[in-house]
Each structure stands twice: as C-alpha cells, then as structure tokens.
Amino acid sequence: MGMESKYIWMDGKLVEFEKATVHFLTPALHYGLGAFEGIRCYGTSRGPAVFRLPEHLERLIDSMHILGVREMPYTVEQLREAVHQTILANEFKQCYIRPLIYMANGPLGLNLDVSHPSVGIAVWEWGAYLGEEAIEKGVSMMISSFTRHHPNVTMTKAKITGNYPNSVMAKTLALRAGFDEAIMLDPTGLVAECSGENLFVVRNGKIYTSPRTTILEGITRDAVITLAGDLGYPVIEEPISRDQLYIADEIFLTGTAAECVAVREIDYRVIGSGKMGPVTRKIQKLFFETARGDGKRSDEWLDYVKC
Ligand SMILES: Cc1ncc(COP(=O)(O)O)c(C=O)c1O
C-alpha cells in the first residue's frame, strides 16, 4: 500500500506497524470524531527537516478545540517531540507525517464528554500527491457539484475527520470524470478551495486568493503568500467567482500534499497558456528551495530532526 513503516507512535509508545490497530467500537470510527494533520518532512543538506511543524500541531489542537473536545492529552511541544521520535525510529530521510487525535476509550454515542482522545502518528515515504508530471505540467480540474461546507454545518477551519467525506466525494467524482482535482464553491457560489488544496489566481500581474471564511487556512497558503510577497507580488484576499477562474492568466494550488502545482484547464477551458505560467513557476521554485533548506526563510520554517 506504500504507507509502510517500522513503527507508528500511539499514545506515547512506538508500536510495530502491524500492531497499530484500533477497536471496532472506537467512537471516532463511527461518528468522525477526530482531527488530523498532513505534514511533510523534506530531505535537506542538514538532514530531515519538517516544514512548519509547530503551526501544523497548533492547527491540530485548534481542530479538536473547534470540535468541542475539552481534554487535550499532549501539548504542542510533546507532539513535536513525538513526531521527531517517529521519524528517527523509522529512519526516513524525507516523509509524509500523519498525526491523528481520535475519540476512543469510551462508550459509543454523540456526547463528546464521555470518551477520551487518543493520539497516533504515522510516517511514510510519499512522492508528489498529484503525480510527478503535475509538478511541471499542471493539472486539469472541474468545478464540483458538491458545495464546500457552510461554516455552521461543519467548520472549515478544522481538519475534523468527519468533514472529509465532502472532499472525498468531490475528489472521487473529479477522478471518475477524468479530471485530476475538484474546485469547490462555497454555499454562496463563490470559489472556496479544492478537495485538499487552496487556490490562487494570477491576473494582469496580480495574485488573488479566496478569503478565509469558508476555507481551511492552509499552512502552505500562508507560506506562499509570504514567498509571493518576497518576490514582489502582494497577494489580494478577495471573493473569487467561477468566471474569474476561466479568464485567469494563471491558476495554482497549494497544499502540504500537493505542494505548489499549476492548473492548466478547468471545466474544459484552457487556463492562460495551458501550461505553468511564469509567476507560478517563480513561486513553485522558491517554495521548493525553501522547503528543501536552500531558501532565505528555510531556517524560519524548517524544524530539523536531529539524527
Ligand atoms: C480542505 C483543505 N484545504 C486546503 C488544504 C491545504 O492546507 P495545508 O497547506 O495546510 O496543507 C488542505 C490540506 O490540509 C485541505 O484538506
């Protein structure tokens, strides 16, 4: 399955991969009561380095807080040490990191206050989420008929596991229809984000992205806004309509899994030149340099794992 490792960290212990299992009656499994993160550890000349680890772990805890869980078993610093320990134990030079806090140890039911959170951290070696070819050539997308959550339905600032069937349905529909990814509109019909990425539009030399209201506040989005500023492109956060996408000069996606990828087509309409545009190329290059330890901001954003 490509996700193998020697150990998975579970509630303070490194457990052999095959033994890292949960009981059928775990409440999280039935009601989506958990929160997760997707984090990348990059290979650098100074060894493995995790990109913006504290920010990811803070968002993990915020997600449980948004869900309404009042008991947090570990602090950000304890989780940070656990992530380092898991990478070291598995001897990966670069990997994807998947922490999950999930409600376990309690009776099944809809009351969060009767079960207790457990924590697991898995790591595995993982290449480009949308494919190596997509990094250079970009992806084709469709506007999904599935709407992004209204924030009073399930809140989009949280990576709550129970939020994700919305993304899963949009992504699966896009793949079955022959596209690579889905763009999701918010309940008012404006562009929100993708199934697992944030979206940026370039037009007449300016970069735009959707406001935070109905999106996950992506950590890569935040990094790219800063890097674009460093390159002399301030990013404007303002509502974006579907037709603004069709007439964009360039569009690109950002996310931990997808990294920074151009969009070449949406709904059978060619975007710009149909190739990665010059602004996207500059930002993608600087993003990878930074994540791999060669950028001016690398020290600010990389958490080096001591081997
Ligand atoms: C719905 C959604 N939007 C955007 C993102 C991108 O966020 P990040 O850059 O923090 O990975 C993700 C991935 O976590 C996501 O699941």
Ligand as a Chemical Component Dictionary entry (heavy atoms), coordinates in Angstrom:
data_LIG
# 
_chem_comp.id                   LIG 
_chem_comp.type                 NON-POLYMER 
_chem_comp.pdbx_formal_charge   0 
_chem_comp.three_letter_code    LIG 
# 
loop_
_chem_comp_atom.comp_id 
_chem_comp_atom.atom_id 
_chem_comp_atom.alt_atom_id 
_chem_comp_atom.type_symbol 
_chem_comp_atom.charge 
_chem_comp_atom.model_Cartn_x 
_chem_comp_atom.model_Cartn_y 
_chem_comp_atom.model_Cartn_z 
_chem_comp_atom.pdbx_ordinal 
LIG C1 C1 C 0 -9.630 21.181 2.515 1  
LIG C2 C2 C 0 -8.204 21.568 2.507 2  
LIG N1 N1 N 0 -7.849 22.765 2.036 3  
LIG C3 C3 C 0 -6.568 23.161 1.984 4  
LIG C4 C4 C 0 -5.551 22.336 2.424 5  
LIG C5 C5 C 0 -4.124 22.810 2.377 6  
LIG O1 O1 O 0 -3.660 23.050 3.675 7  
LIG P1 P1 P 0 -2.115 22.928 4.038 8  
LIG O2 O2 O 0 -1.385 23.828 3.140 9  
LIG O3 O3 O 0 -2.047 23.364 5.463 10 
LIG O4 O4 O 0 -1.734 21.504 3.853 11 
LIG C6 C6 C 0 -5.871 21.068 2.922 12 
LIG C7 C7 C 0 -4.818 20.176 3.408 13 
LIG O5 O5 O 0 -4.565 20.095 4.577 14 
LIG C8 C8 C 0 -7.223 20.679 2.986 15 
LIG O6 O6 O 0 -7.560 19.483 3.457 16 
# 
loop_
_chem_comp_bond.comp_id 
_chem_comp_bond.atom_id_1 
_chem_comp_bond.atom_id_2 
_chem_comp_bond.value_order 
_chem_comp_bond.pdbx_ordinal 
LIG C1 C2 SING 1  
LIG C2 N1 SING 2  
LIG C2 C8 DOUB 3  
LIG N1 C3 DOUB 4  
LIG C3 C4 SING 5  
LIG C4 C5 SING 6  
LIG C4 C6 DOUB 7  
LIG C5 O1 SING 8  
LIG O1 P1 SING 9  
LIG P1 O2 DOUB 10 
LIG P1 O3 SING 11 
LIG P1 O4 SING 12 
LIG C6 C7 SING 13 
LIG C6 C8 SING 14 
LIG C7 O5 DOUB 15 
LIG C8 O6 SING 16 
# 
